[in-house]
Structures are given as structure tokens and as C-alpha cells.
Amino acid sequence: MTEFLPFLNDLVSYPFLRNALWASLLLAPAAGIIGTFVTVERINSMAGAVAHSVLAGLGAARYLQVKFGWEYPTPLQGAAAAAVLVALIVSAVTRRGRERSETVLAAIWAIGMAVGILFISATPGYSEDLMSYLFGNILMIKPSDTLLLGFLDLSLVLVIFLFYKDIFAVIFDKEFATIRGIKVDRIYLMMLLLTSLTIVLAVQVVGIVMVIALLTLPAATAGLFSTRLWKMMLFASLLSLVYSTGGLAISYSMDKPTGATIILFAAAVYLLTMLMKRKKA
């Protein structure tokens, strides 16, 4: 335990470390809820397409700022705009069938990365904050970012509280949900938009490259213990809390990249849990 003393001591002294801890705490509920939706609905490719399209929004926003001196949009606003646009496209395409949507998602995935790289290469100077979005840097989190995460958590909890039965029906049987009079397209679009915004804020912690693992690993581990949707969401949120805060403490104490440490921590727990479950079976 002594190796974590520097982290605990510095937590009192450095505001940036407290911001990082708050971000870890506040990201957990969003990652647990949205991660469960992504895992159960099996839309990992959609989440991946959104994550990689974020790079296009980030790159375009920074290019406009540096090249033309625009104050807005900020990289975060550009990322959110790109993510929401992809969610709208996915929602529209999904209505025409899963097979077609997979093709479109693959195209969006590649185009998002390509456009982002082009804008970054065309932007004068070295964009350190863009690199932090690509690989994650939780120590650069600002207080305003933690407020956004808190607002996202409140929004997600409110949505689950008000629409849980509708969301459950849409996830497990869309045809039956339609027969019951549930607005399937609206519920699905709402969840896609919330997924997109969660990804935008999560990439600041673990980066575009590993954000899908942050969403799916806690939910996958939770799924080994329960198939009830609300239990999976709750357990996945608790696991995300352990992974994010534990990963932050370990990475800071060992001077390692935080995003990678969080993901390896989550992956190790998932693999060990799966092996233990198989031995008992």
C-alpha cells in the first residue's frame, strides 16, 4: 500500500489530480449505463464509429481555431457535433436493416479517422490536446469537464428512471415494443445520442483508441453475474468506478499512462472472473 502514498499525498496538494479523481468518479455511472446498452444491444461497431468520427470533429475545430483565429467551436464542441451527426446517421440507416448499417458504420469509422488526420496535419504547430484525445490524458481534465460529466450522469439517471421499461422493451424485442405502442425509433435515437455524448467525454480519460474497451469491459464483467438489465447497469457502474479510480491511482504512482492502465486493469478483472466462472461450472 505504501506505493500509493504519493498519490494520496499529492491528491491534497494538486488541483489537477483532484480534477482527475472527480472525472474518474463521475465517468463511472455513464460508462456503466451506456456500456450495458452498447453490450446488450451489440452495437460495439456503432460506438467505434462514433469514437473515430470524434477525431474528425476535434481536428476540424482545432484547424478553424488555429488557421482562422476562431474562438468557437472548441475541440470538445467539434467532437460532440461529429458524434451527434453520426448518431443521427446510424439511427436513420438502422431503420433500413442491420446489414446495411454495418457497411455504413465501417465507412464512417474509416472516414472519421481519415478526415481527422487530414485536419490535424493541416493545422500549424503541434496539437498536444488533440493527442490527449487520441490516447487519453485524464490529468488534463478541467473543472468544466467534470461539470459536464456530472450533468451527463444526472441526465442518464433521469432517462433510465423515466423510460426504463421502454428502453428494456426496445433492447430485447423491438417488434413487441412497437406493438405495445412504444416509439421505438425515438427511444433508440435517444440512447444513441446519449451514447455519443458519453463517448465524447470518455475519450478525454482513455482516448479514442481505447474508449470502446472502457464501455464494454465493465458491462461484460457484470453480465457474467446477472442478465437483469438494471442489475447489469448498476454493477457495471460500480466496476467502472473501481477501474477508473484504481487505474488512476496505479498509473500515477507508477508513472504510467492512465488510459492504458485503466483498460488493462479492467481486462485483467474480466479475464480472471471469466476463468473463475468456468472453473466453477
N, C-alpha and C positions, 0 to 999 in steps of 0.2 A: 504493500500500500504506500510505502514511502516514495515510490516513483511518481505518485500523483500529487505529492505535496506542492511541487512548483505550480501546478495548475490551480490548486486551491488557493495558494498564496497570491498568485497573480490575478486571480479572479476578483480579489478585493481591490487590487491596485489599478487594474487596467480596464477602462470602459469598453474598449473594443472586444475584450474577452467576455464581458458581461453581455454585450450585444449578441455575440456568437452563441452564448448559452441560451439566451432568450429565444433566439432564432431556432435553436435545436428543440427547445420545449414546445414552441408554437407550431413548428413544422409537423410534429408527430401526429396530432389529430387529423390534419389534412391528408397526410401521407397514408394514414391508416384507413380513412374513409374512402378516399379516391382510389387507393391501391386495391382495396377489396372490390370496388366496382370494376376496375380495369382487369383484375384477375378473374373474377367470376364471369364477367361479360366476354372475356377473352379478346380484348381489344388492345393487346400489347403493341401491335403494329401501328394502331392509331396513335397511341401515346408516343411511340417512337417517331412517327411522322411529325407530330406536334413539337416534340423536343428538338428535332433537327431543323424544323422551319423557324424555330425561335432564333437560330443563328442568322437567318436572313433578315429578320426584323431588327436584331441587335446591330448587325453590320450596316444596314441602310440608315438607321437612326444616327449612328456614330459618324457615318460618312457625311450626312447632312449637317451635323454639328461642326465637324472639323472643316469641311470644304466650303460651306456657305455661312458658317457662324450662327446657325440656328440654335436657339436655346431648347426648342422642342421640335420633334419628340425626343425624349431621353431614350437611351438604350432599353431600359425596362419597359417604357411605353411602346417602343417599337416591337419588342418581344411579345408583349401582350396583344398588340394588334395582329401580328402574324399568327399567333396561337389561336385567337378567336376566329380569324379568317379560315384557318384550316379546319377548326371545329364545325363551322358553317358548311364548308365544302363536304366534309365527311358525313355530316347529317343529311345533306341533300343526296349524296351518292348512295348512302346506305339504304335509302328507300327503294333503290332500284336493284338491290341484291348484294349479298356479301362478296361474291366472286369479283364483281366489278369494283367494289370498294377496295379490295386488296390490291388490285392493279393501280388504282388511283393513289393509294397510300404509299406504295413503293415509289411512284413517280414524285409525290410530294416530298418524301424522305430525301431523295437524291437532289431534287431541285432546291429544296431549302438549304441544304449544305452548300451546294454549288453557288447559289446567289449570295449566301453569307460570306463565303470565301472570296468571291469577286469584290464585294464591297469592302471587306477588310483589307484586301491587297491594294485597293484603290485609295484607301484612306491614308493620308500622310502621317508619318510617325508610327510609334509602336503603341497599340491599344491594349494596355495591361488589363483594363477592366473587362474587355471583350474576352481575353484569355481566361480570366477568372470565371466567366460564364461558361466557357467551353469545358474547363476542368474543375470548376468549383473553388471558391475561397470564402469559407464562412467567416473568416476573420475580417473580411471587408464589408460585412453586413452593417448597414446603417440603422439607427433607431427608426427611421421612417419605414424601412423594410420590415422590421418586427411588427410595426403597427399594421402594415398590410397583411402580414401573416395572421395576426390576431383577428382582423376583420374577416379574412377568409375562413378561419376556424368558426367564427360566430355564424357566418353565412351557411357553412356546411351543416353545422349542428341544427340550425333552424330549418334548412331544407329537409334534412333527414327526419326531423320531428314532425314536420307538416306533411311530407309526401312519402313516408317510409313504405306504406302499403302499395302505393302506386309504383314506386321505384322497384320494390320487390317483384311485383307482377310483371313489369316491363323487362326486368333482367331474366326471369325464368320462363316466361311464356307470353310473348308479345301478342300472339293471336288471341289468347284468352283475355289479356288486358284490353285489347281493342273491343272485344265482345262486351266486356264489363263497362264500356264507355270511357275508359281512361284515354286521355290524349297522349298516346304513345310517342308520337313524334316530338311533342313539346317536352315531355319528361326526359326523353333520350337526349334532345338538344341541350336541355338544362344541365344534365350530367356531363355532357361533352364539354360544355363551356366551363364548368367548374373544374373538370379535369385539366383543361388547357391552362387555366389560371393557376392551378396548383403546380403544374409543371414549370410555368414561368418563374414562380417564386422559389421552387425547389432547386432549379438549376444554379442558383446562387450558392447553394450549400454543397452540392455534389457534382455540379456541372452537367452539361448536355449529354456527355458521353455515358454517365452512369445514373441518370435520373430514373430510368425505367427500372433499374435494379432496386432503387430506393422505394419505389411504389410497389413492386411485385414481391420482393423477398419477405417483408413482414406479413403481407396478406397470405402468401404461400405457406409460411410457417403457421399462421393462425388457422389456415384451412386444414392442417394436419390434426387439429384438436376439435374443431367444430365446423359444421356445414351450415349452421344458422347464420343468416346474413348479418344480423345486428351483433351477434357474438364475434363474428369474424372482424367486423369493423372495430369493435371495442378492443379486442385482443391485438389486432394489427396496430392500432394506435398506441397501445402500451408498449408493444415491441419496438415500434418506431421511436418512441421516447427513449427506450433503453439504448437502441442502436445509435441514435444521433448524439445524445449526451455522452454516452460511453465512448463513442468514436471520437468525439471532440476532445475528451479528457486524455484518451490514449495518444491521439495524434499530437496534441500539444506537448505532452510530457516526453514523447519520443521524437519530437521534431519531424513528423511525417505528414504527408498530405491528408487533410481531414476527410475529403470526399472519399478517397480510396480506402481509408481506414474504416469509415462507417460501412461501406459496402462489403469489405472483407469480413468485418465483424458480423454483419447480417447474414452473409453467405455461410460463414462457419457455423452459426447457430442453426440455420436451416438444414445444412447437411448433417450435423450431429443429431438434430431432432429427428430427421427422416431415418437415419440409421438406427436410432434407438427404437423408433416405432416399428421398424421392420424386424428387429431382433425380438421384440415382444410378440409380434404377430405369429 
